[in-house]
Amino acid sequence: MSEHHSNEQHHILSNSMAAKIFGALLVLTVVTVWVAQFDLGSLNFAVAMLVASVKATLVCLFFMGLKYDHKENTVIFSTSFIFMIIFMILTFGDLLTRGDVYVKDMSKIIPDGAVAAQTKSKYEKAWVSNPELLAHGKELFAAQCVTCHGAGGAGNGVAAAGLNPKPRNFTVADGWKNGRKASAIYGTLTKGLNSMPAFASLPPDDRWALSHYVRTLGPHESEKDSAEDLKKAGIDASGAGGGSAGEKQIPIDVAIDLMSEKS
C-alpha cells in the first residue's frame, strides 16, 4: 500500500538538476542566436528545428516531469515526435530537391528582354493625356477607385464611411498634398498616401491613364508637368514609353514558366 502511494507522488526535481537543465537551455539559446548569423541555405530549417526539438525535449522530460511520469505517457508523447519526423522528411525532400531558391539577382533567371517587354509602354508617351488614355483611365477608375472615391470622384464611395481620413474629393482643387499634376497623381498611386494603399502593382500605363482621368474630375488646370516633374516620376521626357525608371516587372506568363522550370 505504501509502495502504491509512493508511486503516485509527484517527483520533485533537485536544485542541481534544475540548474543543469537551465544551463543547457541557455547554451542552446546561444547556439540558436549564433547559427542565425549564417545562411545555411536549405539547412536553415533543419538546424532550427533540431535545436528547438532538443530544448523542447529537455523542458518536457525534466521541468514537466515526463521522465518520471508513467511510461504510457512517455509513449504517447514520443509518437508526436514520430509524426514530426515524418513531416520533416517530407519537407526536406522538397527543400533539398528544388534547387537554389535564394536567388538575389533576378537577371540570372529572367530571360533577356522579359523586363523590357513588360515596362515598354503601349502608348508613345503615356504621360501626355489623349482620348485613348482617358477612356482607359475611366475603365480603371470604375474597377479600382469607385468603392472609396465614388463614381463621380467626390470621395463618397460605399467604403468611405469606414475610412479616416476620408478619401480624396477629386472634384475640388484644394487640399491635394502632392498637387494635381498628372505626375503628382502618378506618384501618389505608386507610393500610396495616408489610408490609400499603393497601386504600384498596376502597370505604369494604367497608373498614367488613371492620373489623367482623375484630373478631369475636378477643375481643369492649365498647369502642365515640367521636365523636372517627369524626372521625379522616373520619366525621360525626350524618350518614349510610360514606364518609370527602375521599375522591373516581368510578364505573368514568364513568371509562371520560370516557376514551372524551377519545379
DRENVO-184129 format. One line per field, with one value per residue: x negated, z negated, y negated of N, C-alpha, C in turn. Coordinates in nm, 3 decimals. Layout:
n_u X, ...
n_w Z, ...
n_v Y, ...
ca_u X, ...
ca_w Z, ...
ca_v Y, ...
c_u X, ...
c_w Z, ...
c_v Y, ...
This chain:
n_u -0.084, -0.190, -0.390, -0.243, -0.126, -0.351, -0.431, -0.248, -0.320, -0.429, -0.722, -0.995, -1.209, -1.555, -1.757, -2.012, -1.992, -1.794, -1.933, -2.130, -1.981, -1.867, -2.098, -2.177, -1.970, -2.016, -2.263, -2.189, -2.020, -2.203, -2.344, -2.145, -2.114, -2.371, -2.397, -2.207, -2.337, -2.447, -2.398, -2.268, -2.147, -1.936, -1.957, -1.891, -1.634, -1.641, -1.844, -1.741, -1.503, -1.614, -1.763, -1.553, -1.394, -1.553, -1.567, -1.294, -1.253, -1.413, -1.281, -1.030, -1.096, -1.223, -1.147, -0.872, -0.835, -0.810, -0.995, -0.981, -0.727, -0.437, -0.496, -0.331, -0.249, -0.484, -0.516, -0.299, -0.366, -0.602, -0.515, -0.430, -0.664, -0.732, -0.547, -0.630, -0.884, -0.820, -0.690, -0.909, -1.081, -0.935, -0.927, -1.201, -1.259, -1.144, -1.273, -1.544, -1.553, -1.458, -1.639, -1.837, -1.677, -1.724, -1.764, -1.926, -1.987, -1.787, -1.831, -1.966, -1.787, -1.579, -1.470, -1.645, -1.527, -1.277, -1.206, -1.215, -1.012, -0.790, -0.793, -0.788, -0.599, -0.253, -0.167, -0.279, -0.370, -0.291, -0.260, -0.149, 0.163, 0.435, 0.725, 0.754, 0.608, 0.754, 1.003, 0.929, 0.842, 1.082, 1.220, 1.052, 1.078, 1.344, 1.324, 1.126, 1.135, 1.385, 1.520, 1.416, 1.381, 1.611, 1.846, 1.842, 1.612, 1.615, 1.535, 1.714, 1.766, 1.892, 1.730, 1.621, 1.720, 1.603, 1.342, 1.059, 0.823, 1.087, 1.156, 0.996, 1.151, 1.198, 1.315, 1.269, 1.032, 0.863, 0.648, 0.491, 0.229, 0.001, 0.031, 0.203, 0.102, 0.043, -0.183, -0.218, 0.010, -0.035, -0.264, -0.150, 0.028, -0.159, -0.310, -0.127, 0.081, 0.149, 0.446, 0.487, 0.390, 0.082, 0.063, -0.126, -0.145, 0.006, -0.041, -0.267, -0.149, 0.126, 0.138, 0.070, 0.286, 0.499, 0.420, 0.447, 0.723, 0.834, 0.768, 0.953, 1.185, 1.203, 1.164, 1.043, 0.703, 0.447, 0.187, -0.098, -0.297, -0.636, -0.967, -1.125, -0.936, -0.848, -1.084, -1.115, -0.919, -1.037, -1.061, -1.193, -1.156, -1.236, -1.231, -1.043, -0.759, -0.581, -0.675, -0.829, -1.157, -1.370, -1.168, -1.108, -0.950, -0.803, -0.636, -0.331, -0.304, -0.567, -0.670, -0.524, -0.620, -0.887, -0.858, -0.760, -0.977, -1.167, -1.045
n_w 0.000, -0.082, 0.109, 0.347, 0.290, 0.284, 0.550, 0.666, 0.600, 0.679, 0.862, 0.737, 0.870, 0.827, 0.703, 0.815, 1.052, 1.182, 1.221, 1.399, 1.625, 1.686, 1.746, 1.976, 2.149, 2.178, 2.309, 2.549, 2.645, 2.695, 2.896, 3.092, 3.153, 3.247, 3.471, 3.634, 3.753, 3.984, 4.323, 4.412, 4.626, 4.756, 4.522, 4.314, 4.200, 4.101, 3.903, 3.725, 3.641, 3.521, 3.298, 3.160, 3.104, 2.932, 2.711, 2.642, 2.572, 2.343, 2.167, 2.150, 2.047, 1.799, 1.662, 1.696, 1.597, 1.739, 1.765, 1.527, 1.517, 1.578, 1.792, 2.013, 2.077, 2.169, 2.401, 2.552, 2.580, 2.724, 2.969, 3.096, 3.182, 3.378, 3.580, 3.629, 3.732, 3.968, 4.101, 4.126, 4.290, 4.528, 4.582, 4.605, 4.824, 5.024, 5.000, 5.045, 5.304, 5.474, 5.567, 5.585, 5.406, 5.316, 5.475, 5.549, 5.752, 5.994, 6.264, 6.335, 6.374, 6.523, 6.851, 7.124, 7.223, 7.114, 6.902, 7.026, 7.210, 7.050, 6.928, 7.136, 7.293, 7.399, 7.518, 7.699, 7.556, 7.252, 7.044, 7.147, 7.190, 7.371, 7.575, 7.587, 7.365, 7.161, 7.184, 7.118, 6.859, 6.736, 6.735, 6.566, 6.333, 6.263, 6.195, 5.996, 5.817, 5.752, 5.532, 5.301, 5.369, 5.503, 5.779, 5.913, 5.819, 5.583, 5.335, 5.190, 5.182, 5.124, 4.932, 4.802, 4.557, 4.355, 4.342, 4.232, 4.265, 4.477, 4.815, 5.094, 5.236, 5.557, 5.704, 5.623, 5.609, 5.403, 5.127, 5.205, 5.128, 5.269, 5.498, 5.816, 6.058, 6.331, 6.298, 6.023, 5.924, 6.033, 5.887, 5.631, 5.667, 5.707, 5.468, 5.261, 5.005, 4.688, 4.584, 4.825, 5.019, 5.186, 5.540, 5.690, 5.813, 6.039, 6.391, 6.532, 6.746, 6.686, 6.447, 6.533, 6.704, 6.521, 6.371, 6.555, 6.601, 6.347, 6.312, 6.479, 6.337, 6.166, 6.130, 6.430, 6.506, 6.633, 6.586, 6.657, 6.653, 6.578, 6.715, 6.499, 6.316, 6.444, 6.442, 6.171, 6.151, 6.279, 6.554, 6.872, 7.057, 7.314, 7.437, 7.524, 7.397, 7.112, 6.874, 6.551, 6.454, 6.336, 6.258, 6.242, 6.381, 6.464, 6.719, 6.642, 6.758, 6.811, 6.553, 6.455, 6.621, 6.538, 6.273, 6.319, 6.446, 6.238, 6.061
n_v 0.120, -0.119, -0.135, -0.165, -0.410, -0.566, -0.560, -0.728, -0.979, -1.311, -1.384, -1.562, -1.786, -1.806, -2.077, -2.097, -1.946, -2.094, -2.332, -2.244, -2.170, -2.415, -2.559, -2.417, -2.485, -2.759, -2.753, -2.630, -2.827, -3.032, -2.903, -2.895, -3.170, -3.223, -3.052, -3.166, -3.374, -3.288, -3.192, -2.904, -2.799, -2.551, -2.411, -2.572, -2.552, -2.289, -2.291, -2.483, -2.354, -2.127, -2.224, -2.351, -2.129, -1.978, -2.152, -2.163, -1.897, -1.866, -2.041, -1.917, -1.659, -1.706, -1.957, -1.944, -1.695, -1.454, -1.251, -1.119, -1.029, -0.815, -0.535, -0.498, -0.753, -0.859, -0.712, -0.804, -1.072, -1.043, -0.951, -1.182, -1.294, -1.117, -1.172, -1.433, -1.388, -1.254, -1.464, -1.641, -1.493, -1.484, -1.756, -1.823, -1.667, -1.815, -2.067, -2.004, -1.923, -2.115, -2.297, -2.603, -2.835, -3.080, -3.327, -3.612, -3.787, -3.873, -3.889, -3.665, -3.463, -3.561, -3.572, -3.729, -4.043, -4.012, -4.182, -4.431, -4.396, -4.408, -4.662, -4.837, -5.084, -5.080, -5.299, -5.586, -5.813, -5.794, -5.971, -6.195, -6.327, -6.179, -6.100, -5.819, -5.725, -5.851, -5.722, -5.464, -5.510, -5.582, -5.338, -5.190, -5.340, -5.293, -5.027, -5.013, -5.232, -5.342, -5.235, -5.357, -5.633, -5.703, -5.722, -5.966, -6.073, -6.219, -6.139, -5.988, -5.713, -5.373, -5.259, -5.468, -5.559, -5.414, -5.495, -5.683, -5.925, -6.064, -5.953, -6.117, -6.400, -6.439, -6.634, -6.890, -7.162, -7.223, -7.124, -6.909, -6.712, -6.636, -6.776, -6.850, -6.781, -6.555, -6.395, -6.411, -6.285, -6.037, -5.964, -5.944, -5.732, -5.534, -5.522, -5.544, -5.703, -5.818, -5.673, -5.556, -5.285, -5.180, -5.154, -5.025, -4.783, -4.795, -4.824, -5.070, -5.219, -5.199, -5.340, -5.596, -5.643, -5.644, -5.866, -6.080, -6.066, -6.114, -6.382, -6.504, -6.502, -6.714, -7.075, -7.212, -7.252, -7.461, -7.417, -7.232, -6.929, -6.970, -6.919, -6.853, -6.765, -6.531, -6.391, -6.333, -6.146, -5.943, -5.956, -6.003, -6.268, -6.304, -6.064, -5.766, -5.583, -5.466, -5.366, -5.381, -5.479, -5.229, -5.055, -4.723, -4.471, -4.159, -3.974, -3.794, -3.540, -3.473, -3.458, -3.238, -3.035, -3.032, -2.947, -2.690, -2.571, -2.578, -2.406
ca_u 0.000, -0.281, -0.460, -0.150, -0.114, -0.477, -0.435, -0.159, -0.373, -0.495, -0.868, -1.048, -1.339, -1.655, -1.808, -2.129, -1.946, -1.726, -2.037, -2.196, -1.890, -1.857, -2.223, -2.174, -1.878, -2.084, -2.364, -2.119, -1.972, -2.320, -2.371, -2.043, -2.148, -2.496, -2.372, -2.125, -2.423, -2.497, -2.298, -2.299, -2.065, -1.826, -1.976, -1.844, -1.516, -1.679, -1.920, -1.649, -1.414, -1.691, -1.790, -1.426, -1.346, -1.633, -1.523, -1.160, -1.265, -1.464, -1.175, -0.925, -1.146, -1.263, -1.065, -0.734, -0.834, -0.776, -1.094, -0.944, -0.584, -0.404, -0.556, -0.237, -0.251, -0.606, -0.490, -0.208, -0.443, -0.702, -0.452, -0.423, -0.792, -0.731, -0.476, -0.714, -0.992, -0.760, -0.671, -1.040, -1.132, -0.863, -0.969, -1.339, -1.258, -1.112, -1.376, -1.674, -1.545, -1.406, -1.748, -1.866, -1.560, -1.768, -1.820, -1.928, -1.999, -1.682, -1.879, -2.021, -1.681, -1.483, -1.521, -1.677, -1.417, -1.150, -1.175, -1.189, -0.882, -0.683, -0.794, -0.768, -0.463, -0.165, -0.143, -0.404, -0.407, -0.176, -0.246, -0.076, 0.302, 0.502, 0.856, 0.743, 0.566, 0.866, 1.103, 0.874, 0.842, 1.220, 1.249, 0.976, 1.136, 1.466, 1.288, 1.032, 1.143, 1.522, 1.560, 1.379, 1.392, 1.741, 1.848, 1.807, 1.485, 1.636, 1.491, 1.832, 1.791, 1.956, 1.633, 1.567, 1.765, 1.515, 1.203, 1.016, 0.904, 1.177, 1.094, 0.982, 1.257, 1.129, 1.390, 1.226, 0.892, 0.784, 0.620, 0.413, 0.098, -0.105, 0.063, 0.295, 0.038, 0.051, -0.300, -0.197, 0.109, -0.105, -0.347, -0.063, 0.073, -0.271, -0.360, -0.020, 0.087, 0.240, 0.522, 0.492, 0.274, 0.007, 0.109, -0.245, -0.130, 0.064, -0.142, -0.282, -0.049, 0.254, 0.129, 0.078, 0.423, 0.578, 0.380, 0.509, 0.868, 0.865, 0.759, 1.072, 1.299, 1.205, 1.142, 0.935, 0.588, 0.358, 0.052, -0.144, -0.417, -0.763, -1.066, -1.169, -0.828, -0.851, -1.207, -1.088, -0.835, -1.117, -1.034, -1.279, -1.061, -1.288, -1.213, -0.906, -0.727, -0.521, -0.730, -0.918, -1.291, -1.395, -1.061, -1.141, -0.840, -0.807, -0.501, -0.284, -0.331, -0.709, -0.687, -0.470, -0.714, -1.005, -0.822, -0.748, -1.112, -1.232, -0.985
ca_w 0.000, -0.087, 0.238, 0.442, 0.255, 0.321, 0.696, 0.708, 0.558, 0.781, 0.846, 0.716, 0.934, 0.738, 0.744, 0.901, 1.184, 1.244, 1.265, 1.516, 1.740, 1.717, 1.815, 2.110, 2.230, 2.210, 2.410, 2.676, 2.692, 2.753, 3.023, 3.186, 3.197, 3.323, 3.601, 3.713, 3.823, 4.106, 4.419, 4.443, 4.739, 4.725, 4.389, 4.213, 4.133, 4.030, 3.782, 3.633, 3.584, 3.435, 3.171, 3.091, 3.057, 2.815, 2.600, 2.602, 2.507, 2.208, 2.086, 2.126, 1.966, 1.663, 1.599, 1.694, 1.525, 1.821, 1.739, 1.405, 1.525, 1.623, 1.921, 2.125, 2.116, 2.247, 2.534, 2.622, 2.616, 2.825, 3.101, 3.159, 3.250, 3.499, 3.681, 3.664, 3.818, 4.100, 4.161, 4.162, 4.405, 4.647, 4.608, 4.655, 4.959, 5.115, 4.993, 5.096, 5.446, 5.555, 5.616, 5.512, 5.402, 5.263, 5.588, 5.519, 5.878, 6.083, 6.402, 6.361, 6.410, 6.613, 6.988, 7.181, 7.289, 7.045, 6.826, 7.122, 7.273, 6.960, 6.895, 7.256, 7.293, 7.513, 7.575, 7.735, 7.439, 7.164, 6.952, 7.218, 7.199, 7.501, 7.558, 7.561, 7.225, 7.074, 7.187, 7.040, 6.720, 6.686, 6.708, 6.448, 6.218, 6.227, 6.138, 5.885, 5.731, 5.720, 5.399, 5.200, 5.415, 5.563, 5.925, 5.960, 5.762, 5.475, 5.208, 5.119, 5.216, 5.019, 4.829, 4.745, 4.420, 4.261, 4.360, 4.167, 4.323, 4.584, 4.947, 5.162, 5.322, 5.679, 5.774, 5.575, 5.642, 5.283, 5.032, 5.263, 5.064, 5.368, 5.617, 5.911, 6.184, 6.361, 6.240, 5.880, 5.902, 6.065, 5.772, 5.521, 5.700, 5.695, 5.331, 5.163, 4.923, 4.575, 4.584, 4.959, 5.041, 5.310, 5.654, 5.771, 5.888, 6.170, 6.489, 6.542, 6.837, 6.615, 6.349, 6.607, 6.751, 6.405, 6.335, 6.648, 6.585, 6.219, 6.332, 6.548, 6.245, 6.094, 6.212, 6.528, 6.484, 6.749, 6.543, 6.711, 6.592, 6.632, 6.733, 6.366, 6.258, 6.506, 6.398, 6.039, 6.172, 6.348, 6.697, 6.958, 7.150, 7.451, 7.493, 7.533, 7.301, 6.989, 6.756, 6.470, 6.445, 6.222, 6.235, 6.306, 6.372, 6.569, 6.752, 6.560, 6.823, 6.793, 6.414, 6.441, 6.686, 6.452, 6.158, 6.367, 6.470, 6.109, 6.000
ca_v 0.000, -0.234, -0.141, -0.223, -0.553, -0.631, -0.575, -0.832, -1.108, -1.389, -1.390, -1.696, -1.797, -1.862, -2.208, -2.079, -1.903, -2.208, -2.426, -2.186, -2.181, -2.557, -2.595, -2.359, -2.565, -2.884, -2.723, -2.607, -2.957, -3.098, -2.834, -2.940, -3.305, -3.218, -2.988, -3.258, -3.469, -3.225, -3.143, -2.765, -2.756, -2.461, -2.356, -2.667, -2.496, -2.167, -2.327, -2.549, -2.253, -2.038, -2.292, -2.370, -1.999, -1.941, -2.236, -2.120, -1.767, -1.888, -2.100, -1.816, -1.549, -1.741, -2.060, -1.896, -1.568, -1.338, -1.146, -1.048, -1.000, -0.680, -0.501, -0.515, -0.894, -0.877, -0.656, -0.895, -1.191, -1.007, -0.938, -1.314, -1.313, -1.035, -1.250, -1.547, -1.337, -1.231, -1.596, -1.696, -1.418, -1.531, -1.894, -1.822, -1.612, -1.925, -2.171, -1.959, -1.888, -2.226, -2.380, -2.726, -2.923, -3.209, -3.399, -3.756, -3.861, -3.823, -3.884, -3.532, -3.369, -3.623, -3.573, -3.860, -4.112, -3.995, -4.303, -4.538, -4.372, -4.446, -4.803, -4.916, -5.136, -5.058, -5.431, -5.652, -5.892, -5.775, -6.084, -6.300, -6.284, -6.170, -6.036, -5.675, -5.709, -5.891, -5.616, -5.353, -5.553, -5.576, -5.197, -5.152, -5.409, -5.221, -4.897, -5.020, -5.350, -5.386, -5.188, -5.457, -5.772, -5.730, -5.723, -6.099, -6.115, -6.314, -6.082, -5.939, -5.574, -5.293, -5.226, -5.592, -5.581, -5.346, -5.539, -5.808, -6.031, -6.028, -5.952, -6.247, -6.451, -6.480, -6.740, -7.021, -7.188, -7.249, -7.016, -6.800, -6.717, -6.621, -6.854, -6.789, -6.747, -6.412, -6.328, -6.403, -6.180, -5.912, -5.932, -5.903, -5.597, -5.441, -5.510, -5.548, -5.823, -5.803, -5.548, -5.499, -5.197, -5.198, -5.074, -5.002, -4.659, -4.827, -4.863, -5.216, -5.276, -5.209, -5.448, -5.723, -5.659, -5.686, -6.003, -6.175, -6.067, -6.179, -6.527, -6.552, -6.503, -6.840, -7.195, -7.195, -7.339, -7.475, -7.382, -7.105, -6.872, -7.015, -6.812, -6.815, -6.684, -6.399, -6.325, -6.279, -6.028, -5.843, -5.964, -6.084, -6.329, -6.301, -5.931, -5.715, -5.477, -5.515, -5.303, -5.462, -5.426, -5.143, -4.959, -4.596, -4.377, -4.060, -3.929, -3.683, -3.412, -3.444, -3.417, -3.103, -2.945, -3.019, -2.864, -2.553, -2.520, -2.555, -2.287
c_u -0.087, -0.358, -0.372, -0.135, -0.237, -0.485, -0.348, -0.209, -0.438, -0.645, -0.912, -1.189, -1.438, -1.707, -1.927, -2.089, -1.874, -1.826, -2.106, -2.109, -1.877, -1.981, -2.226, -2.084, -1.940, -2.188, -2.299, -2.062, -2.085, -2.354, -2.271, -2.076, -2.273, -2.474, -2.293, -2.209, -2.471, -2.380, -2.338, -2.216, -1.950, -1.838, -1.929, -1.729, -1.554, -1.750, -1.827, -1.556, -1.488, -1.716, -1.661, -1.373, -1.422, -1.588, -1.385, -1.165, -1.314, -1.356, -1.070, -0.972, -1.166, -1.170, -0.917, -0.721, -0.803, -0.872, -1.053, -0.796, -0.563, -0.456, -0.461, -0.230, -0.375, -0.586, -0.402, -0.283, -0.542, -0.642, -0.441, -0.553, -0.798, -0.660, -0.558, -0.826, -0.940, -0.742, -0.804, -1.099, -1.067, -0.906, -1.109, -1.346, -1.226, -1.224, -1.506, -1.672, -1.498, -1.514, -1.765, -1.745, -1.597, -1.839, -1.811, -1.931, -1.899, -1.727, -1.933, -1.914, -1.579, -1.540, -1.546, -1.555, -1.285, -1.109, -1.138, -1.051, -0.769, -0.676, -0.776, -0.622, -0.385, -0.139, -0.278, -0.457, -0.288, -0.158, -0.177, 0.066, 0.352, 0.632, 0.848, 0.703, 0.680, 0.974, 1.057, 0.874, 0.980, 1.259, 1.178, 1.035, 1.260, 1.435, 1.209, 1.066, 1.282, 1.563, 1.532, 1.413, 1.528, 1.732, 1.807, 1.678, 1.497, 1.594, 1.603, 1.867, 1.847, 1.860, 1.581, 1.603, 1.672, 1.371, 1.177, 0.866, 0.989, 1.105, 1.094, 1.104, 1.189, 1.196, 1.351, 1.076, 0.804, 0.757, 0.542, 0.270, -0.016, -0.080, 0.151, 0.234, 0.045, -0.064, -0.283, -0.097, 0.047, -0.192, -0.266, -0.010, -0.037, -0.310, -0.249, -0.026, 0.192, 0.313, 0.532, 0.369, 0.203, 0.064, -0.008, -0.237, -0.063, -0.048, -0.151, -0.180, 0.086, 0.251, 0.134, 0.220, 0.514, 0.547, 0.448, 0.660, 0.908, 0.861, 0.886, 1.193, 1.311, 1.186, 1.024, 0.826, 0.503, 0.217, 0.016, -0.267, -0.541, -0.856, -1.114, -1.064, -0.831, -0.975, -1.187, -1.002, -0.909, -1.101, -1.137, -1.189, -1.109, -1.269, -1.068, -0.887, -0.677, -0.580, -0.822, -1.054, -1.304, -1.283, -1.090, -1.027, -0.855, -0.664, -0.461, -0.317, -0.477, -0.734, -0.638, -0.564, -0.839, -0.977, -0.812, -0.885, -1.184, -1.175, -1.041
c_w 0.000, 0.043, 0.344, 0.416, 0.298, 0.471, 0.746, 0.673, 0.676, 0.755, 0.834, 0.773, 0.839, 0.792, 0.840, 1.042, 1.256, 1.297, 1.391, 1.641, 1.783, 1.792, 1.957, 2.202, 2.269, 2.319, 2.546, 2.732, 2.756, 2.889, 3.130, 3.243, 3.284, 3.463, 3.692, 3.790, 3.958, 4.193, 4.462, 4.558, 4.694, 4.586, 4.278, 4.131, 4.048, 3.899, 3.679, 3.565, 3.490, 3.298, 3.092, 3.033, 2.932, 2.693, 2.549, 2.528, 2.363, 2.115, 2.050, 2.030, 1.820, 1.598, 1.594, 1.632, 1.607, 1.797, 1.620, 1.404, 1.568, 1.764, 2.037, 2.171, 2.201, 2.389, 2.615, 2.668, 2.729, 2.964, 3.172, 3.234, 3.378, 3.612, 3.724, 3.758, 3.958, 4.173, 4.208, 4.283, 4.534, 4.684, 4.665, 4.796, 5.063, 5.118, 5.061, 5.244, 5.534, 5.609, 5.531, 5.520, 5.352, 5.373, 5.561, 5.646, 5.977, 6.227, 6.438, 6.407, 6.505, 6.754, 7.038, 7.251, 7.217, 6.969, 6.921, 7.185, 7.183, 6.939, 7.019, 7.267, 7.418, 7.586, 7.602, 7.619, 7.343, 7.067, 7.016, 7.241, 7.342, 7.481, 7.525, 7.416, 7.129, 7.070, 7.105, 6.891, 6.658, 6.651, 6.580, 6.322, 6.170, 6.157, 6.008, 5.779, 5.682, 5.579, 5.291, 5.244, 5.476, 5.714, 5.982, 5.904, 5.646, 5.338, 5.126, 5.159, 5.099, 4.905, 4.757, 4.599, 4.317, 4.268, 4.290, 4.190, 4.440, 4.718, 5.010, 5.246, 5.446, 5.748, 5.728, 5.599, 5.519, 5.205, 5.085, 5.209, 5.164, 5.495, 5.714, 6.048, 6.205, 6.297, 6.089, 5.846, 5.929, 5.947, 5.654, 5.545, 5.678, 5.550, 5.226, 5.082, 4.815, 4.582, 4.722, 4.983, 5.171, 5.417, 5.749, 5.853, 6.024, 6.266, 6.499, 6.633, 6.767, 6.514, 6.417, 6.655, 6.638, 6.367, 6.424, 6.627, 6.455, 6.234, 6.397, 6.455, 6.169, 6.187, 6.306, 6.502, 6.610, 6.715, 6.593, 6.635, 6.659, 6.648, 6.597, 6.296, 6.312, 6.463, 6.260, 6.047, 6.246, 6.497, 6.765, 7.067, 7.294, 7.518, 7.500, 7.430, 7.171, 6.864, 6.681, 6.464, 6.320, 6.193, 6.313, 6.279, 6.486, 6.596, 6.669, 6.624, 6.810, 6.651, 6.392, 6.504, 6.600, 6.332, 6.199, 6.389, 6.340, 6.040, 6.061
c_v -0.124, -0.249, -0.204, -0.372, -0.629, -0.655, -0.688, -0.972, -1.179, -1.393, -1.535, -1.701, -1.864, -1.995, -2.194, -2.038, -2.017, -2.309, -2.375, -2.201, -2.326, -2.604, -2.541, -2.439, -2.699, -2.863, -2.703, -2.736, -3.036, -3.035, -2.880, -3.078, -3.305, -3.161, -3.081, -3.359, -3.416, -3.179, -3.004, -2.710, -2.668, -2.399, -2.449, -2.608, -2.375, -2.199, -2.392, -2.449, -2.160, -2.100, -2.311, -2.240, -1.954, -2.021, -2.193, -1.987, -1.781, -1.944, -1.995, -1.706, -1.588, -1.844, -2.019, -1.757, -1.446, -1.222, -1.060, -1.010, -0.855, -0.657, -0.523, -0.660, -0.925, -0.825, -0.751, -1.019, -1.162, -0.995, -1.072, -1.344, -1.232, -1.111, -1.372, -1.504, -1.312, -1.363, -1.655, -1.625, -1.465, -1.673, -1.899, -1.766, -1.717, -2.028, -2.130, -1.926, -2.003, -2.316, -2.504, -2.819, -3.062, -3.287, -3.548, -3.839, -3.804, -3.813, -3.746, -3.434, -3.428, -3.626, -3.714, -3.917, -4.100, -4.119, -4.416, -4.521, -4.416, -4.596, -4.892, -4.957, -5.097, -5.189, -5.499, -5.736, -5.891, -5.891, -6.205, -6.252, -6.280, -6.094, -5.888, -5.648, -5.744, -5.783, -5.496, -5.387, -5.548, -5.433, -5.151, -5.215, -5.336, -5.089, -4.909, -5.126, -5.387, -5.348, -5.291, -5.600, -5.805, -5.742, -5.858, -6.153, -6.211, -6.260, -6.023, -5.796, -5.496, -5.262, -5.349, -5.610, -5.520, -5.390, -5.671, -5.823, -5.983, -6.030, -6.091, -6.278, -6.510, -6.598, -6.880, -7.037, -7.201, -7.121, -6.899, -6.808, -6.711, -6.701, -6.777, -6.766, -6.596, -6.335, -6.312, -6.293, -6.043, -5.868, -5.884, -5.762, -5.494, -5.416, -5.504, -5.676, -5.805, -5.668, -5.484, -5.412, -5.231, -5.105, -5.049, -4.873, -4.682, -4.864, -5.015, -5.282, -5.297, -5.323, -5.585, -5.748, -5.705, -5.830, -6.105, -6.182, -6.138, -6.331, -6.583, -6.563, -6.634, -6.957, -7.175, -7.298, -7.345, -7.433, -7.243, -7.056, -6.927, -6.896, -6.762, -6.730, -6.542, -6.321, -6.262, -6.153, -5.918, -5.843, -6.054, -6.140, -6.328, -6.166, -5.893, -5.607, -5.533, -5.457, -5.396, -5.396, -5.341, -5.043, -4.833, -4.500, -4.278, -4.015, -3.808, -3.549, -3.373, -3.394, -3.274, -3.001, -2.923, -2.931, -2.717, -2.491, -2.489, -2.432, -2.160
